[in-house]
Amino acid sequence: MPLHVPPAPAPALRSVLAALGSPTAVRDDHTPALRALQGPVTAELPLPVHVLDRVSAGGRPPRTRLAAWRFLIRSGDRFVAAADTRLTPDGWAFSHFFEGPYVAATERALRQAESLSALGASYQPRLLSVPELYMLTLWLHGAPGADPAGGLPDAADLLVPLAPAPPGIAAYRPHPFSELLPVMTHRLTPPALAGEAAA
């Protein structure tokens, strides 16, 4: 299997499992799918969620920061929701449950990434959020043994935009980071600056 899912911090997993066992946490989060379930659920596929900042033509390189660990919540043979954790002064803690298009999109992108095994590639899956574009991508990091908490995407790392993707960016199409970064930079550069850069 080409995907090497990194282990989540133990407190993050414990906090999600505790929340899943708490009727209050499940009821208070706006997740009808979880509230309607009768059988057991599991927290699977922990993915570090990084945020990409400073994507602009201002000359400063972009940077990433680890913002969360996300778990997909499985019921039977399907994922019905996700749970995010956040870093607090006391360590990783449950943040919230959610459902919506990114749950199914993440599952689809992960299945698609597993098919890359035919090419002999190995990746560490992560999620990369670009808030300025309202975009979430599956980040396939080419160093499977790397610390999942750090690092900027390498030029050859693949980003797979999840649906819904911003207009003009194809969902589920793997893009090397070196190719997608200029597209994102162009989209986020004000027209006046873009004209100055072209001059």
C-alpha positions in Angstrom: 0.0 0.0 0.0 1.5 3.3 -1.0 0.0 5.3 1.8 1.7 5.4 5.2 -0.9 7.0 7.5 1.0 8.5 10.4 -0.1 7.7 13.9 -2.0 10.5 15.6 -0.9 11.7 19.1 -2.5 9.4 21.6 -4.3 12.2 23.5 -6.0 13.3 20.2 -7.4 9.8 19.6 -8.4 9.4 23.2 -10.3 12.7 23.1 -12.2 11.7 20.0 -13.1 8.3 21.4 -14.3 10.0 24.6 -16.4 12.4 22.5 -17.9 9.6 20.5 -19.0 8.0 23.7 -20.6 11.1 25.0 -24.2 11.6 24.0 -23.8 15.3 24.9 -20.9 15.9 22.5 -22.6 14.0 19.7 -25.9 15.8 20.2 -24.4 19.3 20.6 -22.4 19.1 17.4 -24.5 19.6 14.3 -24.0 16.2 12.9 -27.4 14.5 12.2 -25.6 11.5 10.7 -24.0 10.7 14.0 -27.1 11.3 16.1 -29.1 8.9 13.9 -26.7 6.0 14.2 -27.6 3.0 16.3 -24.5 0.8 15.9 -20.8 1.2 16.9 -18.6 3.8 15.2 -14.8 3.9 15.0 -12.3 6.8 14.5 -10.0 5.9 11.6 -7.5 7.4 9.2 -5.9 10.1 11.3 -4.6 12.9 9.1 -2.7 16.0 10.2 -4.4 19.2 9.0 -1.9 21.8 7.9 -2.8 25.4 6.9 -0.9 27.0 4.1 -0.2 30.7 4.8 1.3 33.6 2.9 0.4 32.4 -0.6 1.0 35.6 -2.5 3.4 37.2 -5.0 4.9 39.4 -2.2 8.2 37.6 -2.3 7.8 35.8 1.0 7.8 32.0 0.8 4.6 30.3 2.0 4.6 28.5 5.2 2.6 25.8 6.8 1.4 25.3 10.4 -0.2 22.2 11.9 -3.8 23.2 12.9 -5.5 19.9 13.8 -5.6 16.2 13.6 -8.7 14.9 11.8 -10.2 11.4 12.1 -12.8 10.0 9.7 -15.7 8.4 11.6 -16.8 5.0 10.3 -20.1 3.3 10.8 -20.3 -0.1 9.1 -18.9 0.2 5.6 -18.9 3.9 5.2 -17.6 7.1 6.7 -20.4 9.3 8.0 -18.6 12.2 9.7 -15.2 13.5 10.8 -13.8 14.7 14.1 -11.2 17.4 14.5 -8.9 17.9 17.5 -7.0 21.0 18.4 -3.8 21.7 20.3 -4.4 23.4 23.7 -2.0 24.4 26.4 -2.8 20.9 28.0 -2.2 19.0 24.7 -4.5 17.7 22.0 -8.2 17.9 22.7 -11.4 17.2 20.9 -12.7 20.2 18.9 -15.8 19.2 17.0 -17.6 16.7 14.8 -18.7 17.7 11.3 -20.2 16.2 8.2 -20.5 17.4 4.6 -18.9 17.1 1.3 -15.3 17.0 2.5 -15.8 13.7 4.4 -16.7 11.8 1.2 -14.2 13.8 -0.8 -11.4 12.9 1.6 -12.3 9.2 1.4 -12.4 9.3 -2.4 -9.1 11.1 -2.7 -7.5 8.6 -0.3 -8.8 5.7 -2.4 -7.5 7.4 -5.5 -4.1 7.8 -3.9 -3.9 4.1 -3.0 -4.1 3.4 -6.7 -0.8 5.1 -7.2 0.8 1.9 -6.0 0.9 0.8 -9.6 3.5 3.5 -10.1 5.5 2.3 -7.1 5.1 5.6 -5.2 4.9 5.8 -1.4 3.3 8.8 0.4 2.4 10.1 3.8 -1.2 11.5 3.5 -2.0 14.8 5.1 -4.6 17.5 4.6 -3.5 21.0 3.4 -6.0 23.8 3.8 -5.7 27.1 1.9 -8.2 29.4 3.7 -7.8 32.3 1.3 -9.1 30.1 -1.5 -11.6 28.1 0.6 -9.7 25.1 -0.6 -8.8 21.8 1.1 -6.4 19.3 -0.5 -5.1 15.9 0.2 -1.4 16.4 0.5 0.6 13.4 -0.5 4.0 13.9 1.1 6.8 12.0 -0.6 8.7 11.3 2.6 6.5 8.6 4.3 8.6 8.6 7.5 8.7 12.4 8.0 7.4 14.0 11.1 3.7 14.6 10.2 3.6 17.8 12.3 6.1 19.8 10.2 7.3 20.8 6.8 6.3 22.7 3.7 5.3 20.6 0.7 8.2 19.6 -1.4 8.1 20.6 -5.1 7.3 17.0 -6.1 4.7 16.4 -3.4 1.2 15.9 -4.8 -1.8 18.0 -3.9 -5.2 16.6 -4.7 -7.9 19.3 -4.4 -11.0 18.0 -2.7 -14.5 18.8 -4.0 -15.8 21.4 -3.9 -12.7 23.0 -5.3 -12.3 26.6 -6.3 -13.4 27.6 -9.8 -10.7 26.8 -12.3 -9.0 24.1 -10.2 -10.0 20.6 -11.0 -11.0 18.4 -8.0 -9.3 15.0 -7.6 -6.6 15.8 -10.1 -3.1 15.3 -8.5 -0.9 18.4 -9.0 2.7 18.6 -8.0 3.1 21.4 -5.5 5.5 23.2 -7.8 2.7 23.4 -10.4 -0.2 24.3 -8.2 1.5 26.9 -6.0 1.8 29.4 -9.0 -1.8 28.9 -9.8 -2.8 29.6 -6.2 -0.4 32.6 -6.0 -1.9 34.0 -9.2 -5.5 33.6 -7.8 -4.6 35.4 -4.6 -2.5 38.3 -6.1 -4.4 41.5 -6.4 -4.7 42.7 -10.1 -2.5 45.8 -9.4 0.3 43.6 -8.1 -0.1 41.1 -10.9 0.4 44.0 -13.4 3.5 45.2 -11.6 5.0 41.7 -11.6 4.4 41.4 -15.3 6.0 44.8 -16.1 
